[in-house]
Amino acid sequence: MEIGQYPGSGCSKEHQKIYQEWFALADSGPIHPPALFPLLRSPISPPSQCCSPGCGLIDGAADGDGRITGPDAIKFFGMSKLSRPDLKQVWAIADSRRQGYLGFSEFVAAMQLVSLAQAGNEITQDSLKRDDLSSLNPPVMEGLDALLAKSKHVVKRVDPEIDGFPQEQSPITNKWFSSKSSKKIPLTAVTSVIDGLKKLYIEKLKPLEVTYKFNDFVSPLLTSSDFDAKPMVMLLGQYSTGKTTFIKHLLKTSYPGAHIGPEPTTDRFVVVMSGPDERTIPGNTIAVQADMPFSGLTTFGTAFLSKFECSQMRHPLLEHITFVDTPGVLSGEKQRTQRSYDFTGVTSWFAAKCDLILLLFDPHKLDISDEFKRVIGSLRGHDDKIRVVLNKADQVDTQQLMRVYGALMWSLGKVLNTPEVSRVYIGSFNDKPVNESAVGPLGKELFEREQDDLLSDLKDIPKKACDRRINEFVKRARAAKIHAYIIGHLKKEMPTMMGKAKAQQRLTDNLQDEFAKVQREYHLPAGDFPYVEHFKEVLSGYSFDKFEKVKPKMIQAVDDMLGYDIPELLKNFRNPYE
């Protein structure tokens, strides 16, 4: 299955109509699942009593929102009469992204797997790659016809459709982030892991961030679109290392506004994403769109936004992954001073949002310039996302390639301050065949295997997107907690009456020592503290006397969230057959 291909997309139109009826039935709630789990320690009212199947009421969250959660699936899938281990495997493959629910395409995949299991086939990850899926009959579901007949007055066809696949309705969670909405969110609105994270953010983490101005020091406040955004892959490298060509190679076509050449051609940050038609959107426009996760970039000013644009096009891969093409990193004092915006700050902002960061190198450009060192340094804390690509490797012969590889590892060892050796992919990521005259048959085989490894890394991105969101959320919560301790400590050290200016200057000058005091007092890991120089820079615009003191209740709420609520959330939306 190619990157971006829908699971279960090999489905005839006739079967699709059948699955639409089934999906609408399971999603509108005529089959009564158990009440929603006791999520986030909140009390839940007892299940509503229903007169009969087909009444349209449901205990829990299913309400025609385009999502089938675990409780819905237990009753519906149970009609297949498959064993629990088989249904556990069906759910695991269909919900490969671990979102905690099935959309329509995942539901189709699940039904196809059920049909294969009923025919005596073993269910594996490769089952959805079979050629005969389009001709595969829907599974036998005992009692389903009677339920459909009773619920005809309630169940409507899933609508609207795009390319034959129903769209999930716009989530209610978008309203949670409006300034007028109340903070307490009903549990019935939570139908996925991501919805649960949004709820926790608004109720427990956001108040802490606002109180201690976390958004000014570290990262802008999150919006609904930040949680819902597709996984992003950022490409970084010096000019002419093949970043734009790499994206073109994956898409098998050029994207709107792409320029390729030996000179520095990409002079702006370009986000390549899915859209209804081919067009480019200026940075100032895209940064103010509420449904886009780029509002935080407004902090870098108009100088940056004029060098930022969005390139939209219809493409199956872009339905699942968004690419960030960056300007080539240049060297020399002149190039550094000509940047009218904080280049490393922007790359750091994108690094926090991205799921994968590809550092591209050219065999003829192995020197790491000063600016490139700063850019790589700005990726601190995101080491697990970094992959190094030695591109255009067929431009040198095997002996030279061995020396180039060694030189690259040596250069990276001085910049990436990690004891582990970085994973380096070797290849030539363009549309031309590998230059066999330079690398020989062995080199060609090596390149093909390396490219397959990198592509499988990219294929895993949509599957791991939900886990990545949780990981980033937990990292953010820990950073916000440490930030609150630092701000509270600085406030506590200020005198009540005289000598405030001198005290503030002394605290700023000895900030490293103050960090050490906070670390010792609250037993915090040193590696989680922010950069001293960057923190000093932001502090210069504030009066410490106006900071808030440490509020134990707020800190405790975040501790509870990390220690209890998030594990409980993951438990509630895991495979329902576990």
TORDREN-78851 format. One record per residue (C-alpha): residue in three letters; x, y, z. Coordinates in Angstrom, 1 decimal, decimal comma, m for minus. Each point is the difference from the previous one (the first is absolute). Layout:
<pts>
ALA/X/Y/Z;
...
</pts>
This chain:
<pts>
MET/0,0/0,0/0,0;
GLU/1,4/3,4/m1,0;
ILE/0,4/2,9/2,4;
GLY/m3,3/1,8/0,1;
GLN/m2,1/m2,8/m1,3;
TYR/m3,3/m0,6/1,9;
PRO/m0,2/m3,3/1,8;
GLY/m2,8/m1,9/m1,6;
SER/m0,2/2,4/m2,9;
GLY/m0,3/m3,0/m2,4;
CYS/m3,8/m0,1/0,3;
SER/m2,7/m0,2/m2,8;
LYS/m2,7/2,7/m0,1;
GLU/m2,7/m2,6/0,7;
HIS/1,8/m1,2/3,2;
GLN/0,7/3,6/0,9;
LYS/m3,7/0,8/0,1;
ILE/m0,6/m3,0/2,3;
TYR/2,9/1,0/2,3;
GLN/m1,4/3,6/0,1;
GLU/m3,3/m1,3/1,4;
TRP/1,8/m2,2/2,5;
PHE/2,3/2,8/1,1;
ALA/m2,9/2,4/0,5;
LEU/m1,8/m2,6/2,0;
ALA/2,9/m0,6/2,3;
ASP/0,8/3,7/0,3;
SER/m3,5/1,3/0,7;
GLY/m0,3/m2,2/3,0;
PRO/m2,9/m2,6/m0,4;
ILE/2,3/m2,6/1,5;
HIS/0,5/0,8/3,6;
PRO/3,6/m0,2/1,2;
PRO/1,0/0,3/3,7;
ALA/0,1/3,5/1,4;
LEU/3,2/2,0/m0,7;
PHE/2,9/m0,8/2,2;
PRO/0,5/2,0/3,2;
LEU/2,3/2,4/m1,8;
LEU/2,1/2,6/1,9;
ARG/m1,6/m0,7/3,4;
SER/m3,3/1,6/m0,9;
PRO/m3,3/m1,5/1,0;
ILE/m2,2/m1,2/m2,8;
SER/m3,8/m0,2/0,0;
PRO/m1,5/m3,5/m0,3;
PRO/m0,6/m1,3/m3,5;
SER/m3,2/1,2/m1,6;
GLN/m2,7/m2,6/m0,3;
CYS/m1,1/m0,6/m3,6;
CYS/m3,3/m1,5/m1,1;
SER/1,3/m2,0/m2,9;
PRO/2,7/m0,3/m2,6;
GLY/m0,2/2,7/m2,5;
CYS/m1,1/2,8/2,3;
GLY/3,1/2,0/m0,8;
LEU/1,1/0,5/3,6;
ILE/3,3/m1,3/1,3;
ASP/1,8/m0,4/3,3;
GLY/3,3/1,8/m0,5;
ALA/1,4/2,0/m2,9;
ALA/m1,2/m1,4/m3,3;
ASP/m2,2/2,6/m1,6;
GLY/0,5/m0,2/m3,7;
ASP/3,4/1,8/0,2;
GLY/1,7/m2,3/m2,4;
ARG/1,8/m2,0/2,7;
ILE/m0,5/m3,5/1,3;
THR/1,5/m0,3/3,4;
GLY/0,9/m3,2/1,9;
PRO/m3,3/m0,4/1,8;
ASP/m1,9/0,3/m3,3;
ALA/2,3/m2,5/m1,7;
ILE/m0,4/m2,6/2,7;
LYS/m3,7/m0,4/m0,6;
PHE/0,1/0,4/m3,8;
PHE/3,0/m2,2/m0,7;
GLY/m1,4/m2,6/2,4;
MET/m2,6/m0,8/m2,6;
SER/2,7/m1,6/m2,1;
LYS/0,4/m2,8/2,6;
LEU/3,8/0,2/m0,4;
SER/2,1/m0,9/3,1;
ARG/1,3/2,8/2,2;
PRO/3,6/m0,5/m1,0;
ASP/m1,0/0,3/m3,7;
LEU/m2,0/3,2/0,7;
LYS/2,9/1,4/2,0;
GLN/2,3/m0,5/m3,0;
VAL/m2,7/1,5/m2,4;
TRP/m0,2/3,2/2,2;
ALA/3,8/0,2/0,4;
ILE/0,5/0,0/m3,8;
ALA/m2,9/2,3/m0,8;
ASP/0,9/2,5/2,7;
SER/3,7/m0,1/m1,0;
ARG/0,4/3,7/1,0;
ARG/m1,3/m0,8/3,5;
GLN/m2,5/2,9/0,0;
GLY/m2,5/m2,0/2,1;
TYR/m2,7/0,1/m2,7;
LEU/m0,7/m1,1/m3,6;
GLY/m0,9/2,4/m2,7;
PHE/m1,8/m1,3/m3,1;
SER/3,0/m1,2/m1,9;
GLU/1,3/m1,8/3,1;
PHE/m3,4/m1,5/0,5;
VAL/0,0/m1,3/m3,6;
ALA/3,5/m1,5/0,7;
ALA/m1,3/m1,7/3,2;
MET/m3,0/m1,5/m1,9;
GLN/2,3/m1,4/m2,7;
LEU/2,2/m1,5/2,7;
VAL/m3,1/m1,5/1,7;
SER/m1,0/m1,5/m3,4;
LEU/3,4/m1,5/m0,5;
ALA/0,0/m1,5/3,6;
GLN/m3,4/m1,5/m0,6;
ALA/1,4/m1,7/m3,1;
GLY/2,7/m1,6/2,1;
ASN/2,9/2,3/m0,9;
GLU/2,6/1,1/2,5;
ILE/m0,2/3,7/0,7;
THR/3,3/1,9/m0,3;
GLN/1,2/3,5/m0,9;
ASP/0,4/m1,1/m3,6;
SER/m3,6/m1,2/m0,3;
LEU/m1,1/3,4/m1,4;
LYS/2,6/m0,2/m2,8;
ARG/m1,9/m2,9/m1,7;
ASP/m1,1/0,5/m3,6;
ASP/m3,4/m1,5/0,5;
LEU/m1,3/2,5/2,6;
SER/m2,3/1,8/m2,5;
SER/m1,8/m3,3/m0,8;
LEU/m0,2/m1,1/3,7;
ASN/m3,5/m0,4/1,2;
PRO/m1,1/1,8/3,2;
PRO/0,2/m2,2/3,1;
VAL/m3,0/m1,9/1,4;
MET/m1,4/2,1/3,0;
GLU/m2,6/m2,0/1,9;
GLY/m3,1/2,1/0,8;
LEU/1,2/3,0/m1,9;
ASP/m2,8/m0,1/m2,7;
ALA/m2,7/0,2/2,7;
LEU/1,8/2,9/1,7;
LEU/0,2/1,9/m3,3;
ALA/m3,7/m0,6/m0,7;
LYS/m0,9/1,4/3,4;
SER/2,2/3,0/m0,3;
LYS/m0,9/1,1/m3,5;
HIS/m1,8/3,1/1,4;
VAL/3,1/1,1/1,9;
VAL/3,0/m1,0/m2,1;
LYS/1,0/2,2/m2,8;
ARG/2,8/m0,5/m2,5;
VAL/3,3/1,4/1,1;
ASP/0,4/3,3/m1,8;
PRO/1,7/2,0/m1,5;
GLU/2,4/m2,1/m2,0;
ILE/3,4/0,8/m1,6;
ASP/1,3/m2,5/m2,5;
GLY/m2,5/m2,5/1,3;
PHE/1,2/0,2/3,6;
PRO/m2,2/1,8/2,6;
GLN/1,6/2,9/1,8;
GLU/0,2/0,1/3,8;
GLN/m2,2/2,8/1,3;
SER/1,7/3,1/1,3;
PRO/0,9/m0,8/3,6;
ILE/m1,9/1,8/2,8;
THR/3,4/0,5/1,6;
ASN/0,7/3,0/m2,2;
LYS/m2,5/1,9/2,2;
TRP/1,9/m0,8/3,2;
PHE/2,8/2,4/m0,9;
SER/m2,3/3,0/m0,5;
SER/0,4/2,7/2,6;
LYS/m3,7/m0,2/0,8;
SER/m0,2/m3,7/0,6;
SER/m0,1/m1,2/3,6;
LYS/3,0/m2,0/1,3;
LYS/m1,9/m3,0/1,1;
ILE/m0,6/m2,3/m3,0;
PRO/m2,6/m2,8/0,1;
LEU/1,5/m3,5/m0,1;
THR/m2,3/m1,0/m2,9;
ALA/2,0/2,3/m2,2;
VAL/3,2/m2,1/0,4;
THR/0,0/m2,8/m2,6;
SER/3,7/m0,3/m0,7;
VAL/3,5/0,2/1,6;
ILE/0,5/3,4/m1,7;
ASP/m3,3/1,4/1,3;
GLY/1,1/m1,2/3,5;
LEU/3,3/1,9/m0,3;
LYS/m1,9/3,2/m1,1;
LYS/m2,3/m0,3/3,1;
LEU/3,0/m0,5/2,3;
TYR/1,8/2,9/m1,6;
ILE/m2,9/2,5/0,4;
GLU/m0,9/m1,1/3,5;
LYS/3,4/m0,6/1,6;
LEU/3,1/1,1/m2,0;
LYS/m1,2/3,2/m1,8;
PRO/m0,8/1,8/3,3;
LEU/3,6/m0,7/1,2;
GLU/1,4/1,2/m3,3;
VAL/m2,0/3,3/0,0;
THR/0,8/0,7/3,7;
TYR/3,8/m0,3/m0,4;
LYS/0,2/1,4/m3,6;
PHE/1,3/m3,2/m1,4;
ASN/m1,2/1,1/m3,5;
ASP/2,4/3,0/0,1;
PHE/3,1/m2,0/1,1;
VAL/m0,3/m3,4/m1,6;
SER/m2,9/m0,7/m2,4;
PRO/m3,3/1,7/m1,0;
LEU/m3,2/m1,3/1,5;
LEU/m1,4/m3,0/m1,8;
THR/m3,1/0,1/m2,2;
SER/m2,4/m2,7/m1,1;
SER/1,8/m0,1/m3,4;
ASP/3,3/m0,8/1,7;
PHE/m1,5/m3,2/1,3;
ASP/m1,8/m0,9/m3,2;
ALA/2,9/0,8/m2,4;
LYS/1,3/m2,7/m2,3;
PRO/3,5/m1,4/0,8;
MET/2,8/2,3/m1,3;
VAL/3,4/m0,8/m1,5;
MET/2,6/2,8/m0,1;
LEU/3,0/m0,1/m2,4;
LEU/3,1/2,0/1,1;
GLY/3,3/0,3/m1,8;
GLN/2,4/2,3/m1,7;
TYR/m0,9/1,3/m3,5;
SER/m0,2/m2,4/m2,9;
THR/0,0/m3,2/2,1;
GLY/m3,2/m1,1/m1,6;
LYS/m2,7/0,9/2,5;
THR/m2,6/1,2/m2,6;
THR/0,9/m2,9/m2,3;
PHE/m0,5/m2,5/2,9;
ILE/m3,6/1,2/0,5;
LYS/m0,6/m0,1/m3,8;
HIS/1,4/m3,5/0,0;
LEU/m2,5/m1,1/2,7;
LEU/m2,9/1,7/m1,6;
LYS/1,0/m1,2/m3,5;
THR/m0,8/3,5/m1,2;
SER/0,9/3,6/0,6;
TYR/m1,9/2,2/2,5;
PRO/m1,3/3,5/m0,8;
GLY/2,8/2,6/0,4;
ALA/2,9/m2,5/0,1;
HIS/3,3/1,1/m1,5;
ILE/3,0/m2,3/m0,4;
GLY/3,5/1,0/m1,0;
PRO/3,7/m0,1/1,0;
GLU/m0,2/3,5/1,5;
PRO/m2,0/0,8/3,2;
THR/m3,4/m0,2/m1,5;
THR/m2,4/m0,5/3,0;
ASP/0,2/3,3/1,8;
ARG/m3,0/m0,6/2,3;
PHE/m1,6/m2,5/2,2;
VAL/m2,6/m1,9/m2,0;
VAL/m2,7/m2,2/1,6;
VAL/m1,1/m2,6/m2,6;
MET/m3,4/m1,3/1,0;
SER/m3,3/m1,4/m1,3;
GLY/m2,6/2,3/m1,5;
PRO/m2,9/0,1/m2,3;
ASP/2,0/1,5/m2,9;
GLU/3,5/0,9/m1,0;
ARG/1,0/3,4/1,4;
THR/2,4/1,9/2,2;
ILE/m1,2/2,0/3,0;
PRO/2,1/2,9/1,5;
GLY/1,3/m0,3/3,5;
ASN/m2,0/2,8/1,5;
THR/m3,2/m1,6/m1,2;
ILE/0,8/m3,5/1,2;
ALA/1,1/1,1/3,4;
VAL/m3,4/1,5/0,9;
GLN/m2,1/m2,9/m1,2;
ALA/m1,5/m1,7/3,1;
ASP/m0,1/m3,5/m1,7;
MET/3,8/0,1/m0,6;
PRO/2,6/m0,7/2,7;
PHE/2,2/2,9/m0,9;
SER/m1,4/2,9/2,1;
GLY/3,0/m0,2/2,3;
LEU/2,3/1,2/m2,8;
THR/m1,5/3,5/0,3;
THR/2,5/0,5/2,9;
PHE/2,8/0,1/m2,5;
GLY/m1,4/3,1/m1,7;
THR/m0,8/1,1/m3,5;
ALA/3,6/m0,3/m1,1;
PHE/m0,3/m3,8/0,4;
LEU/m3,6/m0,3/m1,2;
SER/1,1/1,6/m3,3;
LYS/2,5/m2,9/m0,4;
PHE/m2,6/m2,6/0,9;
GLU/m2,7/m1,6/m2,3;
CYS/m2,3/m3,0/m0,3;
SER/m0,1/m2,1/m3,1;
GLN/m3,2/m2,0/m0,3;
MET/m0,9/m2,8/m2,4;
ARG/m2,1/m3,2/m0,2;
HIS/2,2/m3,0/0,7;
PRO/m0,6/m3,3/1,9;
LEU/3,3/0,3/1,9;
LEU/m0,8/3,6/1,1;
GLU/m3,3/m1,3/1,5;
HIS/2,2/m1,6/2,7;
ILE/3,3/2,0/0,2;
THR/0,9/3,7/m0,4;
PHE/3,5/0,9/m1,2;
VAL/1,9/3,1/1,1;
ASP/2,6/1,1/m2,6;
THR/2,6/2,4/1,4;
PRO/2,4/2,6/m1,4;
GLY/3,5/m1,4/m0,5;
VAL/2,2/0,7/3,0;
LEU/2,9/2,2/m1,1;
SER/3,3/0,9/1,5;
GLY/1,9/3,2/0,6;
GLU/m0,7/3,2/2,0;
LYS/m1,6/1,7/m3,0;
GLN/m2,7/m2,6/m0,4;
ARG/m0,7/0,0/3,8;
THR/m0,5/3,7/0,2;
GLN/m2,2/0,1/m3,1;
ARG/m2,7/m2,1/1,6;
SER/m2,7/2,4/1,2;
TYR/m1,5/m2,5/2,4;
ASP/1,0/m2,6/2,6;
PHE/0,9/m2,9/m2,2;
THR/1,0/m2,4/2,8;
GLY/m3,1/1,0/2,0;
VAL/m2,3/m0,9/m2,9;
THR/1,7/m3,4/m0,5;
SER/m0,3/m0,6/3,7;
TRP/m3,7/0,8/m0,1;
PHE/m0,5/m2,4/m2,9;
ALA/2,1/m2,7/1,6;
ALA/m2,4/0,0/3,0;
LYS/m2,9/m0,5/m2,3;
CYS/1,6/m2,6/m2,4;
ASP/m0,1/m3,7/0,3;
LEU/3,2/m0,6/m2,0;
ILE/3,0/2,3/m0,9;
LEU/2,2/m1,0/m2,9;
LEU/3,4/1,6/m0,1;
LEU/1,3/m0,2/m3,6;
PHE/3,6/0,0/m1,0;
ASP/1,8/0,0/m3,3;
PRO/3,3/m2,0/m0,5;
HIS/1,5/3,2/m1,2;
LYS/m1,3/2,2/2,8;
LEU/1,0/m1,8/3,2;
ASP/1,2/3,1/1,9;
ILE/m2,5/1,1/2,6;
SER/m0,2/3,8/0,0;
ASP/m0,4/2,2/3,1;
GLU/m3,7/0,6/m0,8;
PHE/m0,6/m3,7/m0,6;
LYS/1,6/m0,7/3,4;
ARG/m2,4/2,4/1,6;
VAL/m2,9/m1,5/m1,9;
ILE/0,9/m3,5/1,1;
GLY/0,5/1,3/3,6;
SER/m3,6/1,4/m0,2;
LEU/m1,2/m3,6/m0,4;
ARG/1,0/m0,7/3,6;
GLY/m2,6/m2,2/1,6;
HIS/m1,2/m1,5/m3,3;
ASP/2,9/m2,4/m0,6;
ASP/m2,4/m2,9/m0,4;
LYS/m1,5/1,6/m3,0;
ILE/3,2/0,7/m1,9;
ARG/1,0/m2,2/m3,0;
VAL/3,2/0,8/m2,0;
VAL/m0,1/m0,5/m3,8;
LEU/3,2/m0,1/m2,1;
ASN/m1,7/0,9/m3,3;
LYS/1,5/0,0/m3,5;
ALA/2,3/m2,8/1,1;
ASP/0,2/m1,5/m3,5;
GLN/2,1/3,0/m1,0;
VAL/3,1/m1,6/1,5;
ASP/1,4/m3,5/m0,4;
THR/0,0/m2,7/2,8;
GLN/3,4/0,9/1,4;
GLN/m0,7/3,7/0,2;
LEU/m3,5/m0,7/1,5;
MET/1,7/m2,0/2,8;
ARG/2,2/3,1/0,8;
VAL/m2,9/2,4/m0,4;
TYR/m2,1/m2,1/2,5;
GLY/2,9/0,0/2,5;
ALA/0,5/3,8/m0,4;
LEU/m3,8/0,6/0,5;
MET/m0,1/m2,1/3,2;
TRP/3,0/1,9/1,3;
SER/m1,6/3,4/m0,8;
LEU/m3,3/m1,0/1,6;
GLY/1,7/m1,3/3,1;
LYS/1,3/3,5/0,8;
VAL/m3,4/1,6/m0,5;
LEU/m2,5/m2,5/1,3;
ASN/0,9/m0,3/3,7;
THR/m1,3/m3,6/0,4;
PRO/2,0/m3,1/0,9;
GLU/m2,0/m2,1/m2,5;
VAL/0,9/m0,2/m3,7;
SER/m2,6/1,7/m2,2;
ARG/m1,8/m2,1/m2,6;
VAL/1,2/1,1/m3,4;
TYR/m2,0/m1,0/m3,1;
ILE/2,1/m0,1/m3,2;
GLY/m1,7/0,4/m3,4;
SER/m0,8/2,2/m3,0;
PHE/m3,6/1,2/0,5;
ASN/m1,0/1,2/m3,4;
ASP/m1,8/m1,2/m3,0;
LYS/3,1/m1,1/m1,9;
PRO/1,3/m3,6/0,0;
VAL/3,0/m0,6/2,3;
ASN/3,3/0,7/m1,7;
GLU/1,3/m3,6/m0,1;
SER/3,2/1,0/m1,9;
ALA/1,1/1,8/3,2;
VAL/m1,3/m2,2/2,8;
GLY/m0,1/m3,4/m1,7;
PRO/m2,6/m2,8/0,4;
LEU/0,7/m0,3/3,8;
GLY/m0,4/3,7/0,5;
LYS/m3,3/m0,1/m1,9;
GLU/m1,4/m2,7/2,3;
LEU/1,2/1,9/3,1;
PHE/m1,8/3,2/m1,2;
GLU/m3,2/m1,9/m0,7;
ARG/0,0/m1,6/3,5;
GLU/0,8/3,3/1,7;
GLN/m2,8/1,7/m1,9;
ASP/m2,4/m2,7/1,0;
ASP/1,0/0,4/3,7;
LEU/m0,6/3,8/m0,2;
LEU/m3,3/m0,4/m1,8;
SER/m1,2/m2,5/2,7;
ASP/1,0/2,6/2,6;
LEU/m2,2/2,4/m1,8;
LYS/m2,8/m2,5/m0,3;
ASP/m0,1/m0,4/3,7;
ILE/m0,5/3,7/0,6;
PRO/m3,8/0,0/m0,3;
LYS/m0,2/m3,1/2,2;
LYS/2,1/1,6/2,7;
ALA/m1,6/3,4/m0,2;
CYS/m2,4/m0,5/3,0;
ASP/2,9/m1,4/2,1;
ARG/2,1/3,0/m1,0;
ARG/m2,7/2,5/1,0;
ILE/m0,2/m1,6/3,4;
ASN/3,8/0,1/0,3;
GLU/0,2/3,7/m0,9;
PHE/m2,9/0,8/2,3;
VAL/1,7/m1,6/3,0;
LYS/3,3/1,8/m0,9;
ARG/m1,9/3,3/m0,2;
ALA/m1,7/m0,7/3,4;
ARG/3,4/m0,7/1,7;
ALA/1,6/3,1/m1,6;
ALA/m3,0/2,2/1,2;
LYS/0,3/m1,4/3,5;
ILE/3,8/0,8/0,2;
HIS/m0,7/3,5/m1,5;
ALA/m2,6/0,6/2,7;
TYR/2,5/m0,9/2,7;
ILE/2,6/2,3/m1,5;
ILE/m2,4/3,0/m0,3;
GLY/m1,3/m0,6/3,5;
HIS/3,6/m0,2/1,4;
LEU/0,9/3,3/m1,7;
LYS/m3,1/1,7/1,5;
LYS/0,9/m1,4/3,5;
GLU/3,6/1,3/m0,2;
MET/m1,2/3,6/m0,6;
PRO/m0,1/2,4/3,0;
THR/m3,4/1,3/1,1;
MET/0,9/3,7/0,2;
MET/3,4/1,5/m1,0;
GLY/2,8/m1,0/m2,5;
LYS/m2,2/m1,9/m2,5;
ALA/2,0/1,1/m3,0;
LYS/3,3/m1,1/1,5;
ALA/m1,5/m3,3/1,2;
GLN/m1,3/m0,7/m3,5;
GLN/3,3/0,8/m1,6;
ARG/1,8/m2,3/2,5;
LEU/m2,4/m2,9/m0,7;
THR/0,3/0,4/m3,8;
ASP/3,8/0,1/0,2;
ASN/0,1/m3,2/2,1;
LEU/m2,8/m1,8/m1,8;
GLN/2,0/m3,2/m0,3;
ASP/0,3/m0,1/3,8;
GLU/m3,7/0,7/0,5;
PHE/m0,8/m2,9/m2,3;
ALA/2,2/m2,2/2,1;
LYS/m1,9/1,1/3,2;
VAL/m3,4/m0,8/m1,6;
GLN/1,4/m3,4/m1,1;
ARG/1,2/m0,9/3,5;
GLU/m3,2/1,3/1,7;
TYR/m2,4/m1,9/m2,1;
HIS/2,2/m2,9/m1,0;
LEU/m0,3/0,6/m3,8;
PRO/2,3/m1,4/m2,8;
ALA/2,6/2,5/m1,2;
GLY/m0,5/m1,0/m3,6;
ASP/m3,6/1,2/0,0;
PHE/0,9/3,6/0,8;
PRO/0,0/2,7/m2,9;
TYR/3,0/1,6/m1,5;
VAL/1,3/2,7/2,4;
GLU/0,8/2,6/m2,8;
HIS/m3,4/m0,3/m1,7;
PHE/m1,8/0,2/3,4;
LYS/2,1/3,1/0,9;
GLU/m0,9/1,7/m3,3;
VAL/m3,8/m0,4/0,6;
LEU/0,3/0,9/3,7;
SER/1,4/3,4/m0,9;
GLY/m3,5/1,2/m1,0;
TYR/m1,6/m0,9/3,3;
SER/m0,2/1,3/3,5;
PHE/0,6/m2,9/2,4;
ASP/m2,2/1,7/2,6;
LYS/m3,1/m0,6/m2,1;
PHE/0,6/m3,7/m0,4;
GLU/m2,3/m2,5/1,7;
LYS/1,1/m2,0/3,0;
VAL/0,0/m3,8/m0,2;
LYS/m3,5/m1,3/0,3;
PRO/0,1/m3,5/1,4;
LYS/m3,5/m0,9/m1,2;
MET/0,8/0,8/m3,6;
ILE/3,2/m2,0/0,2;
GLN/m1,9/m2,9/1,6;
ALA/m2,6/0,1/m2,8;
VAL/2,7/m0,5/m2,6;
ASP/1,7/m2,8/2,2;
ASP/m3,4/m1,7/0,2;
MET/m0,4/0,3/m3,8;
LEU/3,4/m1,6/m0,6;
GLY/m0,3/m2,6/2,7;
TYR/m3,6/m1,0/m0,3;
ASP/m2,1/1,6/m2,7;
ILE/2,2/m0,7/m3,1;
PRO/0,6/m3,7/0,9;
GLU/m3,8/m0,3/0,7;
LEU/m0,7/1,6/m3,4;
LEU/2,3/m2,4/m1,8;
LYS/m1,5/m2,9/1,9;
ASN/m3,6/1,0/m1,0;
PHE/0,8/0,3/m3,7;
ARG/2,2/m3,0/m0,4;
ASN/m1,1/m3,1/m2,0;
PRO/m3,4/m0,8/1,4;
TYR/0,7/m3,7/m0,2;
GLU/3,1/0,1/2,3;
</pts>
